[in-house]
């Protein structure tokens, strides 16, 4: 369950669990399998060095900023007067808007079919991985006093819209 809410004394608390990021290892398994096997066949040491290098690269890439940004469990409380997030209360009158953003959207490339682009398999796999990561990188932002505060991140688009609608309804904001 991506999020749950609990109402108590005119205040609703949201518990949001982000979606899991796609695995880089699973996406690259097929494109690197044959070169990896060839490297082992050529030389034990070359295969060992290549394996270690790939493992380090995949480990670092899975912990990169694009993968981990906003992807942590959060909870926040909402009532008709405002939002309490990270111990701070934001009054309804100070909140300019609630908005859904995707932190990867500026670099988003939609790839539906490898053959349509005639790209090497590794390039197509990388773009498909990026597309899957983008699909679980939505966040709900609250803009208050000129700053954007990410209430919840690492979400799918429907989950982000559901949280936005629930928070807006509780604060009597219009949802468009």
Buried (B, 14 or more C-beta within 10 A) or exposed (E): EBBEBEEEEEBBBBBBBBBEBBEBBEBBEEBBEEEBEEBBEEEEEEBEEBEEEBEEEBEEBBEEEBBEBBBEEBBBBBBEBBBBBEEEEBEBEEBEEBEBBBBBEEEEEEBEEBEEEEBEEBBBBBBBBBBBBBBBBBBBBBBBEEEBBBBBBBBBBEBBBBBBEBBBEBBEBEEE
